[in-house]
Amino acid sequence: MVSPINEYTLEDNTVFSIEGKGLKLNTAEDVQPFVDTILQMDDLQEIRMSGNTIGVEAGKALASALQSRKNIKIANLSDIFTGRLREEIPPTLKAICDSLEDKESLIELNLSDNAFGPAGAEPLIDFLTNNRSLQILRLNNNGLGIGGGTMIAKALLASANKAKEENRTSSLHTIVCGRNRLEDGSSQALADAFAAHGTLVEVRMPQNGIRPDGISNLVKGLAECKNLKHLDLQDNTFTAKGSVALAKVLPTWEHLTHLNLGDCLLSRKGGLAVSESLKLGKNKKLEWINLQYNEIQNDGISVLALAIEEHLDQLTGLELNGNRVEAEDSSIQNIISALTKWEHEDALDELDDMEELDSDEEEEEEEEEDEEAEAEADELADKLGSTHI
């Protein structure tokens, strides 16, 4: 047991933490005690600075200290710019990222909950392009927008290309980039980056305002990530077009364990296409599926029940609330029976907010779905329905 250097060091002096202290750090003098501490930590492996606010001079002083620490593995820099002027953030971020760029042991960078917008993406470019060890990138709730998302994507693509030039496999396996208003405009650049790496196992991109064209781009890129385990696209807009695109690539993810498509407006035909794809039996490792609030009807639910009964013996969590089928419908009973077959009768979540479907709605087409998307959904559903594995 190693004695702690001071109150800012944890775990045998391998962790430096001022997490959650609510400090306003403006000058180099403000952070001098922390700089002195860091310089005494010969085996510094993790830094936790979230929950404070760091200005330019303070950030540069901390970065200078971090530059000399070679064993840093995890950098938690979430929520470090509250109350800062827009022009303060880029130089601070650039200094810190530059200090981490050459770290060969760095595996995780967390910059979530920093509202730096597109201007905050540019300081990350050199780091993302040149660091060779990063495995986990957390950029949640940064307000990146289309421009910022595209800059991040191009840097990640450059990183993947550099790995190929150096004949090594990319280390990147997890990207968390939700609540960033990425929309369709950044989707192709992101898809290109995902495909170029080909190593992603976890991708979380909820609440980004991505619509069917963008979803189609993203899933095509992710199709190159054959070991994908966790996909979260909650609260984006699929409709039939995006759902069909997803249904086409779902069979390529044989290691998938978590699929979150809640609040994605799959639509009746989109939900059916996804269910038919799952029924092919290529996703046998699925443990949790969220299909809440997607306007799925009993035909899609019935096919999903067959998929569970025939293939999904590891499914222990299923969310279907808010779809267009009554909780007492036979399709729901089939779901329960299928889960019970695998002794997972408690897997189905509450069904207390199901939508009622009147006779007029049954005849209406989705306003957001054009005829081409509808036809493609029908064609795919027919094709998948007639496929035997």
Buried (B, 14 or more C-beta within 10 A) or exposed (E): EEEBBEEBBBEEBBBBBBBEEEBEBBEBEBBEEBBEBBBEBEEBBBBBBBBBBBBBBBBBBBBBBBBEBEBBBBBBBBBBBBEBEEEBBBBBBBBBBBBBBBBEEBBBBBBBBBBBBBBBBBBBBBBBBBBBBBBBBBBBBBBBBBBBBBBBBBBBBBBBBBBEEEEEEBBBBBBBBBBBBBBBBBBBBBBBBBBBBBBBBBBBBBBBBBBBBBBBBBBBBBBBBBEBBBBBBBBBBBBBBBBBBBBBBBBBBBBBBBBBBBBBBBBBBBBBBBBBBBBBBBBBBBBBBBBBBBBBBBBBBBBBBBBBBBBBBBBBBBBBBBBBBBBEBBBBEBBBBBBBEBEBEEBBEEBEEBBEBEEEEEEEEBEBBBEEBBEBBBEBBEEBBEEEE
